[in-house]
Each structure stands twice: as structure tokens, then as C-alpha cells.
Amino acid sequence: DAGITQSPRHKVTETGTPVTLRCHQTENHRYMYWYRQDPGHGLRLIHYSYGVKDTDKGEVSDGYSVSRSKTEDFLLTLESATSSQTSVYFCAAGDASSREQYFGPGTRLTVT
Amino acid sequence: AQSVTQPDIHITVSEGASLELRCNYSYGATPYLFWYVQSPGQGLQLLLKYFSGDTLVQGIKGFEAEFKRSQSSFNLRKPSVHWSDAAEYFCAVGARTGGYNKLIFGAGTRLAVHP
């Protein structure tokens, strides 16, 4: 797991409420990623970060924002959760040279 | 466009039987290829990867994969499946795009193992 943790691991929230998911890594990887996993879609990239305070959008970024104030922490925020954002969210980290990414255990988010 | 196709959504095999999971990719340059495994309720674990060199790569848990450029394939194999191999398997291609490393995943193949 390359020292990647996610919190919370499970969350149930109501439509319209803000939600923040946290990813923490201990291996000093430069790049960090947030994915969502939905049946039939594999994993899809939401946002990524290439350094502290350097972030950019992935392929399914609408409704999500991110922040990275420290190398080890990458936050994903749903400003106003919707039912379509019910999913399993994975954080990953990696480096430029290897192209390999290491994944956290995931957060199961349910929006009711 | 870059893409990964895993043609089999579900596969069921008997314990001790051989296994082959298919993966086809579409990518303009030399691909970096990965297979990940996800056990129920768990994150993704890297099984093996291909960057260059020998087209037959060995991974953990007795898995291997063969890169075939002419077929744009990177199929995963195991000679004898164990019940603990029941999981979901994801093939991915790694691309360097716009200054970051991007992983494009297939939709996954769910493997069930009969005793």
C-alpha cells in the first residue's frame, strides 16, 4: 500500500451537504491522484496534484475540488453532494519516473 | 484516443485450473502496462508491470503477463488458480500526458473460483 491511508473509510451523507475526503501518504511521492470507481467503468480520474498547491482536473472533475497544502496530504471536496457522487473513492500516489501508482484502501461514500 | 478494453466482465474457473484474462489497449506510443488486483473491500494492489524489454513479465502471486505489440494485448495468466485469487482484476495503460503520469483503466474482470 506504500503508506497511503484514507479517511473516512465509509461515509453516508445527505444531498446538498459538503463532504471532504482525506488522503495521507508517508512516502514523499510527488504526484497524488483521486479516482472514483463505479461498476462497469473501472477507475476514472477526478483530479491530480503534481506538487504542493499544484493541482489539475482529470476526466470527471465536475462537482469536485481538491487541495494540497502539504506533500503528504491531498483533500477531495464535494461542495454540494449529489446522488450521482455515490461511489468508492480511491487515492493514489506515485512518481514521474516509474509511472506506477500506489493506491489507498478506498472510501465508500453514499449520498442519500 | 487512449483506451483499455477488458472483454470479459465475469470469469469463473475451478480451483487448480489455468487462467487467462484478456486486455487490449489503444495507445499511440510505447505503452507502460499494468495489472492490478482488487480483493473485496480492498484497494488496488499491483500484480505486475511492463515498461520495456522482455515481453513476458512475472508478477506476484504466481501471475505472469505477455505483451504482444502486434495484437495490442497484455493478457494475464496463471497456470493454477487458487481460491484466494477470487477478486477483480484491472488492466491499465500508463501515459505521460500534459506533465503528469496518467493511468487509463479497463472496466475490470471479476474472477470467481469454484472449489
HADDOCK unambig.tbl for C-alpha pairs under 7 A between the chains (distance, minus, plus):
assign (segid A and resid 40 and name CA) (segid B and resid 107 and name CA) 5.21 0.50 0.50
assign (segid A and resid 41 and name CA) (segid B and resid 107 and name CA) 4.75 0.50 0.50
assign (segid A and resid 42 and name CA) (segid B and resid 105 and name CA) 5.84 0.50 0.50
assign (segid A and resid 42 and name CA) (segid B and resid 106 and name CA) 5.61 0.50 0.50
assign (segid A and resid 42 and name CA) (segid B and resid 107 and name CA) 3.92 0.50 0.50
assign (segid A and resid 42 and name CA) (segid B and resid 108 and name CA) 5.81 0.50 0.50
assign (segid A and resid 43 and name CA) (segid B and resid 105 and name CA) 5.95 0.50 0.50
assign (segid A and resid 96 and name CA) (segid B and resid 101 and name CA) 6.47 0.50 0.50
assign (segid A and resid 99 and name CA) (segid B and resid 94 and name CA) 6.35 0.50 0.50
assign (segid A and resid 99 and name CA) (segid B and resid 101 and name CA) 5.67 0.50 0.50
assign (segid A and resid 103 and name CA) (segid B and resid 43 and name CA) 6.15 0.50 0.50
assign (segid A and resid 103 and name CA) (segid B and resid 44 and name CA) 5.77 0.50 0.50
assign (segid A and resid 104 and name CA) (segid B and resid 43 and name CA) 5.72 0.50 0.50
assign (segid A and resid 105 and name CA) (segid B and resid 42 and name CA) 5.39 0.50 0.50
assign (segid A and resid 105 and name CA) (segid B and resid 43 and name CA) 4.07 0.50 0.50
assign (segid A and resid 106 and name CA) (segid B and resid 43 and name CA) 5.84 0.50 0.50
